[in-house]
């Protein structure tokens, strides 16, 4: 007896395939290097592993699907050839993913993010206020307000070319963020040492050259210019002063100066704070009325 045709005029579908659509799977091998492994489960750290996709996605999508924010990545090699984030992965690709290179020259290769910032500037999420203060203390431009939402932080990072510092992995996955870093440490002083090491900032430290309150730059000022704002003991015992160019807060080498230097030096013994060599490092407690 002949098999009746289907209503479309074709023969019957093979057993087990009724109502299904066959899709070509994309199989690739991928390995993450150095601190990028922090984002992976233990079984995938420091090893090459297979990953299967249902479609030809971008390499950026693949990386973030596996848990690594794109802001942590600076170089992607596919079969030894550098590619950008828009590259569409192919079946059989072998992908190597590397973190941001701050100390090595890879200018001949195609970075997956804009060129590194020449003068590192930061914007910090609402939970990192104490770290912002420490960064300012050692001379780095650290933008911080406790009312910035995620969209504002991402926009500031993009528009002002600032490195976004956060402990929120999801924030770094926003497409607007091109420069960012996920802090591993939870203690603010350890976070400062981590940032200095991560971005190779030791040689750029200029302690006590920024306002702790507003992030403005400090400038030397003649005592006679601000003498009317000083309390009697400060006027009598101190002669070198600096003033914030933005909020006009006054700084001087007061009783807390050496204590603060010792505190900073303890963050990374022998490497974080260089010996003071000039008049620019001025700091004391509350501003004068």
Secondary structure as UniProt FT lines:
FT   TURN            7..8
FT   TURN            15..16
FT   TURN            18..19
FT   STRAND          26..32
FT   HELIX           34..39
FT   HELIX           42..44
FT   TURN            45..46
FT   STRAND          49..53
FT   HELIX           59..65
FT   TURN            66..67
FT   HELIX           70..72
FT   STRAND          73..78
FT   TURN            79..80
FT   STRAND          81..83
FT   TURN            85..86
FT   TURN            91..92
FT   STRAND          94..99
FT   TURN            107..108
FT   STRAND          121..124
FT   TURN            126..127
FT   HELIX           129..137
FT   TURN            138..139
FT   STRAND          141..143
FT   TURN            146..147
FT   HELIX           150..159
FT   TURN            160..161
FT   STRAND          163..166
FT   HELIX           169..172
FT   TURN            175..176
FT   STRAND          180..182
FT   HELIX           188..198
FT   TURN            199..200
FT   HELIX           202..204
FT   TURN            207..208
FT   TURN            212..214
FT   STRAND          217..221
FT   HELIX           223..226
FT   HELIX           227..229
FT   HELIX           232..237
FT   STRAND          241..244
FT   TURN            245..247
FT   STRAND          250..253
FT   TURN            255..256
FT   HELIX           257..265
FT   TURN            266..267
FT   TURN            269..271
FT   TURN            279..280
//
